[in-house]
Amino acid sequence: MDLVRLTRRLLGHPLSRDQRDALRALALVKREPASVITRTLVAWRHGLGERDVRRMQGTLNKAPDPATHKPRPRVKLIYR
């Protein structure tokens, strides 16, 4: 499964059996959208809960206040 290989590369270590089963359930059984799977992978990568990942996502999608906004530096994603 390509998604398992991508996840292993993203996390930097092999998936546990529970993680592999949860990933398969999300992708194949429940057919969740990519956004849900991405949130799950971010939570696993950083050891966060669902609430924290949603809060991070909310701050990224928030429209900036033009009067006080400083441009956010670009983020480079590095996969090892």
C-alpha positions, -999 to +999 in steps of 0.1 A: +000+000+000+016+033-011+000+052+017+017+030+043+051+036+027+044+074+025+034+074+062+065+054+072+086+079+054+068+109+069+070+095+105+105+083+102+098+049+117+077+019+109+041+020+117+028+001+147+001-025+141-026-002+155-015+027+134-014+005+103-049-008+110-062+027+117-047+040+085-063+011+065-096+018+081-095+055+073-085+049+037-102+017+026-131+011+050-144+045+059-131+062+027-123+094+045-112+124+025-076+132+022-079+161+048-089+137+075-061+113+067-036+142+066-048+154+100-043+119+114-007+118+100+001+152+114-012+141+148+010+109+147+040+128+135+039+154+162+023+134+190-008+157+191-044+151+197-073+158+173-081+191+190-046+204+187-043+195+150-076+212+143-065+243+162-033+244+141-053+240+109-076+269+120-047+293+125-033+284+091-066+290+074-075+323+092-076+354+071-050+379+082-059+414+095-045+437+068-036+465+093-014+444+115-005+414+093+032+406+088+038+381+060+043+346+073+076+330+063+074+302+038+077+267+054+097+240+037+086+205+044+114+180+047+108+143+045+135+120+057 
